[in-house]
Amino acid sequence: AEANSSGKRAAARLPLELASAPLVSGVVATEQRLIDSHTHVLPEPLLQAALRECEQRLWLPRYRGSGEELLQRLLEAGVERFAAMPYAAQPGQAGELNRWSAALAARQPRAIPLATFHPADVDLPDLVDEAFEDLHLAGAELHCQAGQFYPDDRRLFPLYERARALERAVVFHVSRAPLRSRYVGAEPFYQLMRRFPDLLAVVAHLGADEMEAFFDLARLFDRLYLDTSLIYCDQFPWRPRLERVVEFQDRLLYASGFPLSPGDLRQGVDGLKRLGLGPGIEAKLFYTNAARVLGLDA
């Protein structure tokens, strides 16, 4: 089941289970070293457009304001570092967004700048070299749903090959939640990992609503990580089984999805703390796993 340049693919099936768990309540708040591994800090026009689209198609974002105002809110929430993830929904956006990401990190030392790409970028290999070699960006993000492309699109193979060689992480918006499309899900992502089993990959939203399927993929591919954005914000019924969290304690990353989340910035932290995992596992989820994946000194 491979994607070609026209976006067409043959049918393929991978037997997968779905998982859900009940919502929990109550709040526990303690100080914690914190890396937010999934934020959408964007140039002002794109940020406001993303907030409007989120409100129209999904939910009312918890926070509104200018880019600088939202950035200040994020910093005041106690994050030590944050991954800044622009995303190219159309070809031709990546170069400017990647240079913007590098400029953000130059003026804001807590930012961990990531690149973005679209498979229809005609100069994609050059953009990849610029992002990783010239701009020294820490990794890349691909938004398969917004950009309407499959993760195993052959046009992205130069990115995966360079990311693999340079040990750069690639973050994927490839889960069926919060919006389904033919481009996302565990099956098309499996086709990618089958071709690039040693790619350092992160799947957003724990792969909701196919969490069990993505955990199964993490068993197959030991360089696959999952982030918790949107999962513990007390707005949705998606929850992984606790035993899965413990099993993959070395490959889960705390993430908020700020500012496109409907929840308060503290909810994702408090929701994880309510699991009672203990300080050792919490330190991995909140800090050391992300530090390792994003190439920071823990």
C-alpha positions as CSV (number, residue, x, y, z in Angstrom):
1,A,0.0,0.0,0.0
2,E,2.2,2.8,-1.3
3,A,1.3,6.5,-2.0
4,N,2.4,7.9,-5.3
5,S,2.9,11.5,-6.4
6,S,-0.8,11.7,-7.4
7,G,-1.9,10.8,-3.9
8,K,-3.5,7.5,-5.0
9,R,-2.7,4.3,-3.2
10,A,-3.6,0.7,-3.2
11,A,-5.8,-0.7,-0.5
12,A,-4.0,-2.3,2.5
13,R,-5.1,-3.6,5.8
14,L,-3.4,-4.0,9.2
15,P,-5.4,-5.6,12.0
16,L,-5.7,-3.0,14.7
17,E,-7.7,-2.5,17.9
18,L,-9.2,0.7,19.2
19,A,-8.9,1.7,22.9
20,S,-10.8,4.0,25.2
21,A,-10.9,4.7,28.9
22,P,-13.1,6.9,31.1
23,L,-12.3,10.4,32.0
24,V,-10.8,11.1,35.4
25,S,-11.3,14.1,37.6
26,G,-9.4,16.1,40.3
27,V,-6.3,18.2,40.0
28,V,-2.8,17.7,41.4
29,A,-0.3,20.4,40.7
30,T,3.4,20.2,41.7
31,E,6.5,21.8,40.3
32,Q,8.1,19.7,37.6
33,R,10.9,20.1,35.1
34,L,8.9,20.4,31.9
35,I,9.5,20.3,28.2
36,D,6.4,20.9,26.1
37,S,7.1,18.8,23.0
38,H,4.2,20.0,20.9
39,T,3.3,23.6,20.5
40,H,2.1,25.5,17.4
41,V,3.9,28.8,17.8
42,L,3.4,30.4,14.3
43,P,3.9,33.6,12.4
44,E,1.1,36.1,13.3
45,P,-1.1,35.7,10.2
46,L,-0.9,32.0,10.1
47,L,-1.5,31.8,13.9
48,Q,-4.7,33.8,13.8
49,A,-5.9,31.8,10.7
50,A,-5.2,28.5,12.6
51,L,-7.1,29.8,15.7
52,R,-10.1,30.8,13.5
53,E,-10.1,27.4,11.7
54,C,-9.8,25.6,15.0
55,E,-12.9,27.5,16.3
56,Q,-14.9,26.9,13.1
57,R,-14.1,23.2,12.6
58,L,-13.2,21.8,16.0
59,W,-13.6,23.7,19.3
60,L,-13.1,27.1,20.9
61,P,-9.4,27.4,21.8
62,R,-8.8,28.1,25.5
63,Y,-6.4,31.0,24.8
64,R,-6.6,33.8,22.3
65,G,-4.3,36.8,21.6
66,S,-1.4,37.9,19.5
67,G,1.5,35.6,19.0
68,E,3.6,37.5,21.5
69,E,0.8,37.4,24.1
70,L,0.4,33.7,23.7
71,L,4.1,33.0,23.8
72,Q,4.2,34.8,27.1
73,R,1.4,32.7,28.5
74,L,3.3,29.6,27.5
75,L,6.4,30.7,29.3
76,E,4.5,31.8,32.4
77,A,3.0,28.3,32.6
78,G,6.4,26.9,33.7
79,V,7.8,25.2,30.7
80,E,11.6,25.0,30.7
81,R,11.7,24.4,26.9
82,F,9.1,24.0,24.2
83,A,9.1,22.6,20.7
84,A,8.0,25.2,18.3
85,M,6.2,23.5,15.4
86,P,5.1,25.4,12.4
87,Y,3.4,23.3,9.8
88,A,3.1,23.7,6.0
89,A,-0.5,23.0,4.9
90,Q,0.4,24.0,1.3
91,P,3.5,23.7,-0.9
92,G,5.7,26.8,-1.0
93,Q,5.3,27.6,2.7
94,A,8.1,25.6,4.2
95,G,11.1,27.7,3.5
96,E,9.7,30.9,5.0
97,L,8.3,29.0,8.0
98,N,11.6,27.3,8.7
99,R,13.5,30.5,8.6
100,W,10.9,32.0,10.9
101,S,11.4,29.1,13.3
102,A,15.1,29.6,13.4
103,A,14.6,33.4,14.1
104,L,12.2,32.6,16.9
105,A,14.9,30.4,18.6
106,A,17.5,33.1,18.2
107,R,15.4,35.6,20.2
108,Q,13.7,33.1,22.5
109,P,16.2,30.6,24.0
110,R,13.5,28.4,25.5
111,A,12.3,27.5,22.0
112,I,13.3,24.3,20.3
113,P,12.8,25.1,16.6
114,L,11.5,22.5,14.2
115,A,11.2,22.6,10.5
116,T,8.2,21.7,8.3
117,F,7.8,20.4,4.8
118,H,5.2,19.5,2.2
119,P,5.7,16.7,-0.3
120,A,4.7,19.0,-3.2
121,D,7.6,21.4,-2.5
122,V,9.5,21.3,-5.7
123,D,12.8,22.1,-4.0
124,L,12.3,19.8,-1.0
125,P,15.8,18.3,-0.8
126,D,17.3,21.8,-0.8
127,L,14.8,22.9,1.9
128,V,15.8,19.9,4.0
129,D,19.5,20.8,3.7
130,E,18.8,24.4,4.6
131,A,16.7,23.4,7.6
132,F,19.1,21.0,9.1
133,E,22.5,22.1,7.9
134,D,22.2,25.9,7.7
135,L,19.4,26.7,10.2
136,H,20.3,23.9,12.6
137,L,16.7,23.1,13.3
138,A,16.1,20.3,15.8
139,G,13.8,18.1,13.8
140,A,10.7,18.4,11.5
141,E,7.0,18.3,11.7
142,L,4.6,16.9,9.0
143,H,0.9,17.6,9.2
144,C,-0.6,14.9,7.0
145,Q,-4.2,15.9,7.7
146,A,-3.8,19.7,7.1
147,G,-1.5,19.2,4.1
148,Q,-3.5,16.3,2.7
149,F,-0.7,13.8,2.0
150,Y,0.2,10.3,3.1
151,P,3.2,9.9,5.5
152,D,4.8,7.4,3.1
153,D,4.6,9.7,0.1
154,R,7.7,9.0,-1.9
155,R,8.4,12.6,-2.4
156,L,9.2,12.8,1.3
157,F,11.8,10.1,1.2
158,P,14.7,12.6,0.9
159,L,13.6,14.1,4.2
160,Y,13.4,10.8,5.9
161,E,16.8,9.7,4.7
162,R,18.5,13.0,5.8
163,A,16.6,12.9,9.2
164,R,17.8,9.4,9.7
165,A,21.4,10.2,8.9
166,L,21.5,13.3,11.1
167,E,19.5,11.8,14.0
168,R,16.7,14.3,13.6
169,A,13.2,13.5,14.9
170,V,10.2,13.8,12.7
171,V,6.8,14.6,14.4
172,F,3.7,13.4,12.6
173,H,0.1,14.6,12.8
174,V,-1.2,11.3,11.5
175,S,-3.9,10.3,14.0
176,R,-7.5,10.0,13.1
177,A,-8.4,12.4,15.9
178,P,-9.4,15.2,16.0
179,L,-10.1,15.1,12.3
180,R,-10.3,12.0,10.1
181,S,-9.2,11.9,6.5
182,R,-7.9,9.2,4.1
183,Y,-4.3,10.4,4.7
184,V,-4.1,9.6,8.4
185,G,-4.3,6.5,10.7
186,A,-2.2,3.7,11.9
187,E,-2.2,1.7,8.7
188,P,-0.6,4.4,6.4
189,F,1.8,5.2,9.2
190,Y,2.8,1.5,9.4
191,Q,3.6,1.6,5.7
192,L,6.1,4.4,6.3
193,M,7.7,2.7,9.3
194,R,8.0,-0.5,7.4
195,R,10.2,1.3,4.9
196,F,12.1,3.4,7.4
197,P,12.2,1.3,10.6
198,D,15.0,3.2,12.2
199,L,13.5,6.7,11.6
200,L,13.2,8.7,14.8
201,A,9.5,9.4,14.7
202,V,7.0,11.0,17.1
203,V,3.2,10.6,16.6
204,A,1.0,13.3,18.0
205,H,-2.0,12.8,20.3
206,L,-0.9,9.2,21.2
207,G,-2.4,8.2,17.9
208,A,-6.0,8.9,19.1
209,D,-8.4,7.3,18.4
210,E,-6.2,4.3,17.5
211,M,-4.0,4.3,20.6
212,E,-3.8,0.5,20.9
213,A,-2.7,0.3,17.3
214,F,0.0,2.9,17.7
215,F,1.3,1.2,20.9
216,D,1.5,-2.0,18.9
217,L,3.5,-0.2,16.3
218,A,5.8,1.1,19.1
219,R,6.5,-2.5,20.0
220,L,7.5,-3.2,16.4
221,F,9.6,0.0,15.9
222,D,11.8,0.9,18.9
223,R,12.5,4.5,17.6
224,L,8.8,5.4,17.6
225,Y,7.6,7.8,20.3
226,L,4.2,9.2,21.1
227,D,3.2,12.6,22.5
228,T,0.3,13.3,24.8
229,S,-1.1,16.5,23.2
230,L,-4.9,16.8,23.7
231,I,-5.1,13.5,25.6
232,Y,-5.2,14.7,29.3
233,C,-6.9,18.0,28.9
234,D,-10.3,16.7,30.3
235,Q,-12.1,17.6,27.0
236,F,-12.2,14.2,25.2
237,P,-12.8,10.6,26.0
238,W,-9.5,9.3,24.6
239,R,-7.3,7.6,27.2
240,P,-4.6,5.0,27.0
241,R,-4.7,2.0,29.3
242,L,-2.4,2.7,32.3
243,E,-0.4,-0.5,31.7
244,R,0.5,0.9,28.2
245,V,1.7,4.1,29.7
246,V,4.0,2.1,32.1
247,E,5.1,-0.2,29.3
248,F,6.2,2.7,27.1
249,Q,7.4,5.1,29.8
250,D,10.6,5.6,27.9
251,R,8.8,6.6,24.7
252,L,6.1,9.0,25.8
253,L,6.5,12.8,25.6
254,Y,4.4,15.3,27.5
255,A,2.8,17.8,25.1
256,S,0.0,20.4,25.2
257,G,-0.8,21.3,21.6
258,F,-0.9,25.0,22.7
259,P,-2.5,27.3,21.7
260,L,-4.8,25.2,19.5
261,S,-6.1,23.1,22.5
262,P,-9.4,23.7,24.2
263,G,-7.9,23.0,27.6
264,D,-5.9,24.9,30.2
265,L,-2.2,24.6,30.0
266,R,-2.0,22.9,33.4
267,Q,-4.6,20.2,32.6
268,G,-2.2,18.1,30.6
269,V,0.3,18.1,33.4
270,D,-2.2,17.5,36.1
271,G,-3.9,14.7,34.2
272,L,-0.7,12.8,33.9
273,K,0.1,13.4,37.6
274,R,-3.3,12.0,38.6
275,L,-2.2,8.6,37.2
276,G,0.1,8.2,40.2
277,L,3.0,7.0,38.1
278,G,5.6,8.3,40.6
279,P,8.5,10.7,40.3
280,G,10.7,8.4,38.2
281,I,8.3,7.8,35.4
282,E,6.9,11.4,35.6
283,A,10.5,12.8,35.1
284,K,10.7,10.7,31.9
285,L,7.4,11.8,30.5
286,F,7.8,15.5,31.4
287,Y,11.4,16.0,30.6
288,T,14.1,13.4,29.9
289,N,12.4,11.5,27.0
290,A,11.8,14.8,25.1
291,A,15.4,16.0,25.9
292,R,16.7,12.8,24.4
293,V,14.5,12.9,21.3
294,L,15.1,16.5,20.6
295,G,18.8,16.4,21.1
296,L,19.1,18.4,24.3
297,D,21.4,18.0,27.2
298,A,19.2,16.5,29.9
